[in-house]
Amino acid sequence: MSVFKKKGSPYYHYDFQFRGQRYHGSTACTGKRQAEEFERRERQKAALPDLQRPPITLDGACGLYQDKVEAGPSWPTIRYMLAELIKGLGANRLLSDISQRSLQLYFSSRSKGRSDATVNREIENARAVWRHAKDSRYDVGEMPKWKSLRRKVPKRIPRELTFDEEAELIPALRDDVRDAIEFLLKSGWRRAEVLNLRWSDCNLATRTAITRIKGGEVVSRPLTDALVAIIKRQPKVCPQVFTYVCQKSRDKRRKGERYPLTPTALRGPFKDAKDKAGVESFRIHDLRHTRGTRIVRQTGSLAAAKEALKHRSINTTLRYAHVLDDDTRRALDASDSRNSPEASNNDEQETADNRASGAA
């Protein structure tokens, strides 16, 4: 029985094997005696089946997590990230054997050609896989330090698309994805809601649609005439409303055939259209922000924006309150104007009195 300190760590660590299974990690103890007691308990857990958590492979953990989240609106994106995680780290590797260094190398490879924010989403997804496996009473070994894996991303203020930019951007979009972008802009829905919209979710007679919003809640959405018109234009080739034309044969997909629109299939055409239209620093999510801003500007109602965007809390909608500053500013300017009705009436009375005085 022995414990040891790693260089630069104030805590003792343990590392032993039992029946071909490796057990290792931090004791979180700075005293050797306490650390040895900790190791003794870990050896006892390894020896007694009723105290030992069963091992689980990365593939098994991802499948376990799939059971939890596949009904949600973000499942297509999560499915892609899980597939890449398995491909990059190995399907049959035990979670308890995947080291911090292995994760560092994997996410470093994922940063090539991707934004730091995108890599952070993949890190959060992996973190959810580990935590769900742990909560399900599987052996995940020493929990990775997820915070140290995250990239620093400067906080970005959402940007509003101007009407002039819209007039340039929409025509620049590829024909097969233009309607999806227009729907995002006109509805203010989240991307996952639009891409996951199915024909069975739509009731065009009542102008409503059923969607699953962030958090998994199912809600009924009103459809405007413009949104109904967009839906009616879509070819019915699969359960999903919005599809795209495959540009290059790959795997089971064939060039020229239509397939359900995905975030990956939408990303390239959207970037090309932005470059062609000269629209800079604008994300797909900013289409939602643009709709929220326009609602508040036209109606002056944060409550209307909250309902349209399906925010859980009005505090989230308050980010659009800056639009109301313009109304307040105009009101302040008007109250300070010498051309106000009261000022005009007083001026007219003063002029009349002066004329009467001169005549006398």
C-alpha positions in Angstrom: 0.0 0.0 0.0 1.5 3.3 -1.0 0.5 6.8 -2.0 2.5 9.5 -3.7 2.5 13.2 -4.6 2.6 14.4 -8.2 4.8 17.3 -9.0 3.1 20.5 -8.4 0.1 18.9 -6.6 -0.5 19.4 -2.9 -2.5 16.2 -2.7 -1.5 12.5 -2.5 -2.5 10.2 -5.3 -3.0 6.5 -5.5 -2.5 4.0 -8.3 -3.0 0.2 -8.1 -4.4 -2.7 -10.1 -6.9 -5.3 -9.1 -7.9 -8.2 -11.3 -6.6 -6.5 -14.4 -8.4 -3.2 -13.7 -6.5 0.0 -12.9 -7.6 2.3 -10.1 -6.0 5.6 -9.8 -6.6 9.3 -9.0 -6.3 12.0 -6.4 -7.1 11.3 -2.7 -7.7 15.0 -2.1 -5.7 14.6 1.1 -2.6 16.6 2.0 -1.7 14.3 4.9 0.0 11.0 4.1 -1.9 9.1 6.9 -5.3 10.3 5.6 -4.3 9.5 2.1 -3.3 5.9 3.0 -6.7 5.5 4.6 -8.4 6.8 1.5 -6.4 4.3 -0.7 -7.4 1.5 1.7 -11.1 2.3 1.2 -10.6 2.3 -2.6 -8.9 -1.1 -2.5 -11.8 -2.3 -0.4 -14.3 -1.0 -3.0 -12.3 -2.8 -5.8 -12.4 -6.1 -3.9 -16.1 -6.0 -2.9 -18.4 -6.2 -5.9 -21.3 -4.6 -4.0 -19.2 -1.5 -3.5 -17.6 -1.4 -6.9 -19.1 0.6 -9.8 -19.1 -1.3 -13.1 -16.8 0.0 -15.9 -18.3 1.6 -19.0 -16.8 2.2 -22.4 -17.0 5.6 -24.2 -19.4 4.1 -26.7 -21.6 2.7 -23.9 -21.6 6.1 -22.1 -22.5 8.0 -25.2 -25.4 5.5 -25.8 -26.5 6.0 -22.2 -26.5 9.8 -22.7 -28.4 9.4 -26.0 -31.3 7.8 -24.2 -31.5 10.9 -22.1 -31.3 13.6 -24.8 -32.3 12.2 -28.2 -35.9 13.5 -27.8 -34.7 17.1 -27.4 -34.4 19.7 -30.2 -30.6 19.7 -30.1 -30.2 16.0 -30.7 -28.9 16.3 -34.4 -26.0 18.5 -33.2 -25.4 16.3 -30.1 -25.4 13.2 -32.2 -22.7 14.6 -34.5 -20.6 15.6 -31.5 -20.9 12.2 -29.9 -19.9 10.5 -33.1 -16.8 12.7 -33.4 -15.9 12.0 -29.7 -16.1 8.3 -30.2 -14.1 8.5 -33.4 -11.4 10.6 -31.8 -11.0 8.8 -28.5 -12.0 5.2 -29.4 -15.3 3.5 -28.9 -14.0 0.7 -26.6 -11.9 2.8 -24.3 -13.1 2.8 -20.7 -14.1 6.2 -19.4 -11.9 5.6 -16.3 -8.9 5.1 -18.6 -9.3 8.4 -20.6 -6.8 10.8 -19.2 -6.8 14.6 -19.0 -4.0 14.6 -21.5 -6.0 12.5 -24.0 -8.9 15.0 -23.8 -6.5 17.9 -24.2 -5.0 16.4 -27.4 -8.5 15.5 -28.7 -10.0 19.0 -28.3 -6.8 20.6 -29.6 -7.4 18.6 -32.8 -11.0 19.8 -32.9 -9.9 23.5 -32.8 -8.5 23.3 -36.3 -11.0 25.2 -38.5 -13.5 25.6 -35.7 -14.2 28.6 -33.5 -13.4 28.4 -29.8 -17.1 28.7 -29.0 -17.8 25.6 -31.1 -15.0 23.7 -29.3 -16.4 24.7 -26.0 -19.8 23.3 -26.9 -18.2 20.0 -27.7 -16.4 20.1 -24.3 -19.6 20.7 -22.5 -21.2 17.8 -24.4 -18.4 15.5 -23.4 -18.7 16.7 -19.8 -22.4 15.8 -19.8 -21.5 12.3 -21.0 -19.1 11.8 -18.1 -21.4 13.2 -15.5 -24.4 11.2 -16.7 -22.4 8.0 -16.6 -21.3 8.9 -13.0 -24.8 9.7 -12.0 -25.9 6.3 -13.4 -23.4 4.7 -11.0 -20.7 3.7 -13.5 -17.0 4.0 -12.9 -15.6 7.0 -14.7 -12.4 7.2 -12.8 -11.1 10.6 -11.8 -13.4 13.2 -13.2 -11.6 15.3 -15.9 -11.0 19.0 -15.1 -13.4 20.3 -17.7 -12.9 24.0 -16.8 -9.2 23.8 -17.8 -10.1 22.4 -21.2 -12.4 25.3 -22.1 -11.2 28.0 -24.5 -11.4 31.7 -23.6 -14.1 33.3 -25.7 -14.6 37.0 -25.5 -18.2 37.9 -24.8 -19.9 38.9 -28.0 -22.9 41.3 -28.1 -25.6 40.0 -30.5 -25.8 42.0 -33.7 -29.0 43.1 -35.4 -29.3 42.7 -39.2 -30.3 46.0 -40.8 -33.0 46.0 -43.5 -30.4 47.1 -46.1 -28.2 44.1 -45.1 -31.2 41.8 -45.3 -31.9 43.0 -48.8 -28.4 41.9 -49.8 -28.1 38.7 -47.8 -31.4 36.9 -48.6 -30.9 37.0 -52.4 -27.3 35.9 -52.0 -28.3 32.6 -50.3 -28.3 29.3 -52.1 -31.8 28.5 -53.4 -32.2 25.3 -51.4 -31.4 27.0 -48.0 -32.9 30.5 -48.5 -36.3 29.6 -47.2 -34.9 28.1 -44.0 -32.9 31.3 -43.3 -36.0 33.5 -44.1 -38.0 31.3 -41.7 -35.4 31.8 -38.9 -35.5 35.6 -39.5 -39.2 36.0 -39.7 -40.1 33.6 -36.8 -37.4 34.3 -34.2 -37.3 30.5 -33.5 -34.1 28.8 -32.4 -32.2 27.0 -35.2 -32.9 23.5 -33.7 -36.7 24.2 -33.7 -36.6 25.1 -37.4 -34.4 22.3 -38.6 -36.4 19.7 -36.5 -39.8 21.0 -37.7 -41.8 18.1 -39.2 -44.8 18.1 -41.5 -46.7 16.3 -38.8 -46.0 19.3 -36.4 -47.7 21.8 -38.7 -51.4 22.6 -38.9 -51.6 25.1 -41.8 -55.4 25.4 -41.5 -55.1 26.8 -38.0 -51.7 28.5 -38.7 -50.0 26.8 -35.8 -47.0 24.4 -35.3 -45.8 22.3 -32.5 -42.1 22.6 -31.6 -39.8 21.5 -28.8 -38.0 24.4 -27.3 -34.8 24.7 -25.3 -35.2 22.5 -22.2 -37.4 20.0 -24.0 -40.8 21.6 -23.4 -43.3 21.1 -26.2 -45.2 24.3 -27.2 -47.6 25.5 -29.8 -46.3 28.3 -32.1 -48.5 30.7 -34.1 -47.6 31.0 -37.7 -47.9 34.2 -39.7 -49.1 34.2 -43.3 -45.5 34.7 -44.4 -44.4 31.6 -42.4 -47.2 29.5 -43.8 -46.2 30.5 -47.3 -42.6 29.4 -46.7 -43.7 26.0 -45.3 -46.1 25.5 -48.3 -43.2 26.1 -50.7 -41.1 23.1 -49.3 -41.0 19.8 -51.3 -42.3 16.9 -49.2 -39.4 14.5 -49.5 -39.0 13.4 -45.9 -40.6 13.9 -42.4 -38.7 17.2 -42.0 -40.0 20.4 -43.6 -36.7 22.0 -44.4 -34.3 20.1 -46.7 -31.2 20.9 -48.8 -29.8 19.6 -52.1 -26.6 17.5 -51.6 -23.8 19.2 -53.4 -21.3 16.3 -53.3 -21.8 12.6 -53.0 -20.4 11.3 -49.7 -21.1 8.2 -47.7 -24.8 7.3 -48.2 -25.7 10.8 -49.6 -25.8 11.4 -53.3 -25.3 14.6 -55.2 -28.5 16.2 -56.3 -30.7 14.4 -53.8 -32.6 16.2 -51.0 -31.9 15.4 -47.3 -33.0 16.9 -44.0 -31.2 20.3 -43.4 -28.6 20.1 -40.6 -26.5 22.8 -38.9 -23.4 21.6 -40.9 -25.2 21.7 -44.2 -26.5 25.2 -43.4 -23.1 26.6 -42.2 -21.3 26.8 -45.5 -24.0 28.4 -47.7 -24.7 31.0 -44.9 -21.1 32.0 -44.8 -20.8 32.2 -48.6 -23.9 34.4 -48.7 -22.5 36.7 -46.0 -19.2 37.1 -47.9 -21.1 37.8 -51.1 -23.4 40.3 -49.4 -20.6 42.0 -47.4 -22.4 41.2 -44.1 -19.7 41.0 -41.3 -19.7 39.7 -37.7 -23.2 38.1 -38.0 -24.2 34.6 -36.9 -27.2 32.5 -37.6 -28.3 33.0 -34.0 -28.3 36.7 -34.6 -31.3 36.2 -36.8 -33.3 35.4 -33.7 -31.9 38.5 -32.0 -32.9 40.6 -35.0 -36.5 39.4 -34.8 -36.6 40.1 -31.0 -35.3 43.6 -31.5 -37.7 44.4 -34.3 -40.7 43.2 -32.2 -39.7 45.4 -29.3 -39.0 48.4 -31.6 -42.4 48.1 -33.4 -44.6 47.2 -30.4 -42.7 48.6 -27.4 -43.7 45.4 -25.7 -41.1 43.2 -24.0 -43.9 40.8 -23.1 -44.8 40.3 -26.7 -41.1 39.6 -27.5 -40.9 37.1 -24.6 -43.9 35.2 -25.9 -42.7 35.2 -29.5 -39.2 34.0 -28.6 -40.5 31.6 -25.9 -38.1 32.9 -23.2 -38.6 31.2 -19.8 -37.9 34.4 -18.0 -38.5 38.1 -18.7 -35.0 38.7 -17.5 -33.8 37.0 -20.7 -36.0 39.4 -22.8 -34.6 42.4 -21.0 -31.6 42.3 -23.3 -33.8 43.9 -25.9 -34.8 46.8 -23.5 -32.1 49.0 -25.1 -34.4 49.4 -28.1 -36.9 51.3 -25.8 -34.1 53.8 -25.0 -34.8 55.4 -28.4 -38.4 56.1 -27.4 -37.3 57.5 -24.1 -34.8 59.7 -25.8 -37.3 61.1 -28.2 -39.7 61.8 -25.3 -37.0 63.6 -23.5 -36.1 65.7 -26.6 -39.8 66.5 -27.2 -40.3 67.6 -23.6 -37.3 70.0 -23.9 -38.3 71.4 -27.3 -39.3 75.1 -27.7 -41.7 74.0 -30.3 -44.0 72.2 -27.8 -47.7 73.1 -28.0 -47.5 75.0 -24.7 -44.5 77.0 -25.9 -46.2 77.8 -29.3 -49.4 79.0 -27.5 -47.4 81.2 -25.2 -45.4 82.7 -28.1 -48.6 83.4 -30.0 -50.2 85.1 -27.0 -47.0 87.2 -26.4 -47.0 88.3 -30.1 -50.6 89.3 -29.9 -50.0 91.3 -26.7 -47.1 93.1 -28.3 -49.2 94.0 -31.3 -52.0 95.3 -29.1 -49.5 97.4 -27.1 -48.0 98.9 -30.2 -51.3 99.8 -31.6 -52.2 101.6 -28.4 
